[in-house]
Amino acid sequence: MKGRLILMPNTLDFGVDDSLDLSEVLPQRVIAMAARLTHWAAENAKTTRSLLKRVGAITPLAQPLQALQIAELPRAAKGRAAGDDTAAWQALLAPALAGHDVGLISEAGLPAVADPGARLVALAHAAGIEVVPLSGPSSLLLALAASGLNGQSFAFVGYLPVDAGARAARIRELEALSAKAQQTQLLIETPYRNEALRQALLAALKPGTRLSISVGLTLPGGWTRTATVADWKKGSAAALPDRIPAVFALLA
C-alpha cells in the first residue's frame, strides 16, 4: 500500500520566538501527527528540525530527531528550463510509494498555499498518492478575516515587483481591479521590505482606498489595522518590523 502525503501546518513565527507554546497555535491532532512522521519534504531542513524539536517537547517523536529523513524541496537553478527538475520532485514521493506517510511542511502556515509545495501535491495526485490536509493557521485568511474588507471575493497576488516604477504600476493595476470587482487584494513581502511596501502603497493608492496591514498574527503583540489611505497618512505610525511577517490587503 502507498503512504499518504500529509499537508502539515506550521506556526507563523518563522522561529522568531520558539519559546511559544505550540499547542496555542497548532491543533493537538497536528502535533501528534508531526511526532509520528519519520519522512518529510520541507522548504528548509534546519527550521523543520527546530519545529520538530518543539513538537518533541510535547509529544515524543517516533524516532530521534537525527534519524528523521528530511528532504528539501528542489530549488530552481538559474538557466534551467521549466520541468527539468521533475525527477527531483518525484524523488520526494519515493517514501510514500514505499508505504510511508510523508509530511509536507512550509516555512510558515499551510503548505502549498503561497508556497512551492503545491507542485509536490500535484505530483502526488498524479501518482495516486492520497493527499491529507490538516487544519492550521494561514496568515492570509487570518489577515482577511481581521481586516473587515470583502471576504466574499478576494485574490492573493503574492509579491510585487522590486523596481519602484513597476511596483507602483502594479499597485495601481490592483487598485483598479479591486474597484471594478469589489475584490480584496492580498499581498505579502519579505519582512525586511515591509516598510518599503507600506510606503509604496500609501504613495500609489487613492485616498479613499482602504488598506489593511496585519503583523505577527498569532504572536504576542500581533495586530491588524484597517483604515483609508488618507487616514494612514494622517497618523505617525512606527515603521513596520523587519523580521516579522506582514500581510497587506486593499479594497478600493
C-alpha positions as CSV (number, residue, x, y, z in Angstrom):
1,M,0.0,0.0,0.0
2,K,1.1,3.5,-0.7
3,G,1.6,6.0,2.1
4,R,0.0,9.4,2.1
5,L,1.2,13.0,1.6
6,I,0.3,14.8,4.8
7,L,0.0,18.6,4.5
8,M,1.4,19.7,7.8
9,P,0.6,23.2,9.1
10,N,3.4,25.2,10.6
11,T,3.5,28.1,13.0
12,L,3.6,31.7,11.8
13,D,6.5,32.8,13.9
14,F,9.4,31.8,11.5
15,G,11.3,30.8,14.6
16,V,11.3,34.4,15.9
17,D,10.2,33.1,19.3
18,D,10.4,29.3,19.7
19,S,9.5,29.6,23.3
20,L,5.8,29.9,22.4
21,D,3.6,27.0,23.3
22,L,2.8,25.1,20.1
23,S,-0.5,24.0,21.5
24,E,-1.7,27.6,21.4
25,V,-1.3,27.7,17.6
26,L,-1.4,24.1,16.3
27,P,-4.2,21.6,17.0
28,Q,-3.3,18.6,19.1
29,R,-4.0,16.3,16.1
30,V,-1.3,18.2,14.1
31,I,1.2,17.9,16.9
32,A,0.5,14.2,17.3
33,M,0.8,13.6,13.5
34,A,4.1,15.5,13.4
35,A,5.5,13.4,16.2
36,R,4.6,10.2,14.3
37,L,6.0,11.0,10.9
38,T,9.5,9.9,10.0
39,H,9.7,11.2,6.4
40,W,9.4,14.9,5.5
41,A,9.6,17.1,2.4
42,A,10.4,20.6,3.6
43,E,11.5,24.1,2.3
44,N,14.2,24.1,4.9
45,A,15.5,21.1,6.8
46,K,17.1,23.1,9.6
47,T,13.9,25.0,10.5
48,T,11.9,21.8,10.2
49,R,14.1,20.1,12.8
50,S,13.7,23.2,15.0
51,L,9.9,22.8,14.8
52,L,10.1,19.1,15.4
53,K,12.3,19.7,18.5
54,R,9.4,21.8,19.8
55,V,6.9,19.1,18.9
56,G,9.0,16.5,20.8
57,A,8.9,18.6,23.9
58,I,5.1,18.0,23.9
59,T,4.8,14.5,22.3
60,P,7.7,12.1,22.0
61,L,8.9,11.7,18.4
62,A,8.7,8.3,16.8
63,Q,12.4,8.4,16.1
64,P,15.3,10.5,17.4
65,L,15.5,13.9,15.6
66,Q,18.7,13.0,13.9
67,A,17.2,9.8,12.5
68,L,14.3,11.5,10.7
69,Q,14.5,11.7,6.9
70,I,14.0,15.4,5.9
71,A,14.4,16.1,2.2
72,E,14.4,19.7,1.0
73,L,12.2,20.8,-1.9
74,P,14.3,21.4,-5.1
75,R,15.3,25.0,-5.8
76,A,15.1,26.2,-9.4
77,A,18.6,26.6,-10.8
78,K,19.3,29.6,-12.9
79,G,19.1,28.9,-16.6
80,R,17.3,25.6,-16.1
81,A,14.2,25.2,-18.3
82,A,10.8,24.7,-16.5
83,G,10.2,21.0,-15.9
84,D,13.9,19.9,-16.0
85,D,13.8,19.1,-12.2
86,T,10.6,17.0,-12.3
87,A,12.6,13.9,-11.4
88,A,14.0,15.6,-8.2
89,W,10.5,16.5,-7.2
90,Q,9.2,13.0,-7.8
91,A,12.0,11.5,-5.7
92,L,10.5,13.3,-2.7
93,L,7.5,10.9,-3.1
94,A,9.6,7.7,-3.1
95,P,8.9,7.0,0.6
96,A,5.2,7.3,0.0
97,L,5.4,4.9,-2.9
98,A,7.2,2.6,-0.5
99,G,4.4,2.8,2.0
100,H,5.5,5.6,4.4
101,D,3.4,8.7,5.1
102,V,5.3,11.8,4.1
103,G,4.8,15.2,5.8
104,L,5.0,18.3,3.5
105,I,5.8,21.4,5.5
106,S,6.2,25.1,4.6
107,E,8.3,27.7,6.4
108,A,5.1,29.1,7.9
109,G,1.4,28.5,7.7
110,L,-0.3,26.0,5.4
111,P,1.9,24.1,2.9
112,A,1.1,24.6,-0.8
113,V,-0.6,28.0,-0.1
114,A,1.7,30.9,-1.2
115,D,4.3,28.1,-1.1
116,P,6.2,26.0,-3.7
117,G,4.9,22.8,-2.2
118,A,1.9,22.9,-4.5
119,R,4.0,21.2,-7.1
120,L,4.6,18.2,-4.9
121,V,0.8,18.0,-4.2
122,A,0.1,17.9,-7.9
123,L,2.7,15.1,-8.4
124,A,1.1,13.1,-5.5
125,H,-2.3,13.3,-7.2
126,A,-0.7,12.2,-10.5
127,A,0.9,9.2,-8.7
128,G,-2.3,8.1,-7.0
129,I,-1.0,9.1,-3.5
130,E,-3.7,10.3,-1.1
131,V,-3.3,13.9,0.0
132,V,-4.4,14.7,3.5
133,P,-4.7,18.4,4.6
134,L,-4.6,19.2,8.3
135,S,-6.1,22.3,9.9
136,G,-3.8,25.1,11.0
137,P,-3.0,28.8,10.8
138,S,-3.0,30.7,7.5
139,S,-1.7,34.2,7.7
140,L,-3.6,35.1,4.6
141,L,-7.0,34.0,5.8
142,L,-6.4,35.3,9.4
143,A,-5.5,38.7,8.0
144,L,-8.5,38.7,5.7
145,A,-10.9,37.8,8.5
146,A,-9.4,40.6,10.7
147,S,-9.4,43.2,8.0
148,G,-13.1,43.9,7.7
149,L,-12.6,44.0,3.9
150,N,-14.6,41.9,1.4
151,G,-14.2,38.3,2.4
152,Q,-16.7,37.1,-0.2
153,S,-14.4,38.0,-3.1
154,F,-10.7,38.2,-2.7
155,A,-7.4,37.3,-4.5
156,F,-3.9,36.6,-3.3
157,V,-1.5,38.3,-5.7
158,G,1.8,37.4,-3.9
159,Y,4.8,39.7,-4.2
160,L,5.0,42.9,-6.1
161,P,7.9,44.0,-8.4
162,V,11.0,45.3,-6.6
163,D,11.6,48.0,-9.2
164,A,9.8,51.2,-7.9
165,G,8.2,52.1,-11.1
166,A,6.9,48.6,-11.9
167,R,5.7,48.3,-8.3
168,A,3.7,51.5,-8.4
169,A,2.2,50.5,-11.8
170,R,1.2,47.1,-10.3
171,I,-0.3,48.7,-7.3
172,R,-2.5,51.0,-9.4
173,E,-3.5,48.0,-11.6
174,L,-4.6,46.0,-8.5
175,E,-6.5,49.1,-7.2
176,A,-8.4,49.4,-10.5
177,L,-9.2,45.7,-10.4
178,S,-10.4,45.9,-6.8
179,A,-12.6,48.8,-7.6
180,K,-14.1,47.1,-10.7
181,A,-14.8,43.8,-9.0
182,Q,-15.1,45.0,-5.4
183,Q,-12.5,42.3,-4.7
184,T,-10.0,42.4,-1.8
185,Q,-6.4,42.1,-3.0
186,L,-3.9,40.3,-0.6
187,L,-0.2,40.9,-0.8
188,I,2.9,39.8,1.1
189,E,6.5,40.9,1.2
190,T,9.9,39.7,2.5
191,P,9.8,41.0,6.1
192,Y,12.8,43.4,5.7
193,R,10.9,45.2,2.9
194,N,7.6,45.5,4.9
195,E,8.0,49.2,5.5
196,A,9.1,49.9,1.9
197,L,5.9,48.2,0.7
198,R,3.7,50.2,3.0
199,Q,5.2,53.4,1.8
200,A,4.8,52.3,-1.8
201,L,1.1,51.5,-1.2
202,L,0.5,54.8,0.5
203,A,2.1,56.7,-2.3
204,A,0.3,54.9,-5.2
205,L,-3.2,54.3,-3.8
206,K,-6.1,56.7,-3.9
207,P,-7.0,58.4,-0.6
208,G,-10.3,56.6,-0.2
209,T,-8.9,53.1,-0.8
210,R,-8.9,51.0,2.4
211,L,-5.6,49.5,3.3
212,S,-5.3,46.8,6.0
213,I,-2.0,45.6,7.5
214,S,-1.6,42.6,9.7
215,V,1.7,41.9,11.5
216,G,2.8,39.0,13.6
217,L,-0.6,37.2,13.7
218,T,-0.8,34.5,16.4
219,L,2.3,36.1,18.1
220,P,2.2,38.1,21.3
221,G,1.7,41.7,20.3
222,G,0.4,40.8,16.8
223,W,-2.1,43.3,15.3
224,T,-4.3,44.3,12.4
225,R,-5.2,47.9,11.4
226,T,-7.6,48.9,8.6
227,A,-8.1,52.5,7.5
228,T,-8.3,54.6,4.4
229,V,-5.1,55.6,2.8
230,A,-5.9,59.2,3.8
231,D,-6.2,58.1,7.4
232,W,-3.0,56.1,7.3
233,K,-1.2,59.2,6.1
234,K,-2.5,61.3,8.9
235,G,-1.1,59.0,11.6
236,S,2.5,58.8,12.7
237,A,2.8,55.0,12.9
238,A,6.1,53.5,13.7
239,A,8.0,51.6,11.0
240,L,6.8,48.1,10.4
241,P,9.1,45.4,11.9
242,D,11.7,44.0,9.6
243,R,11.8,40.4,10.9
244,I,8.2,39.6,11.4
245,P,5.9,38.7,8.5
246,A,3.1,41.0,7.5
247,V,0.1,40.7,5.2
248,F,-1.3,43.7,3.3
249,A,-4.8,43.9,1.9
250,L,-6.5,46.6,-0.1
251,L,-10.1,47.3,-1.2
252,A,-10.9,50.2,-3.5
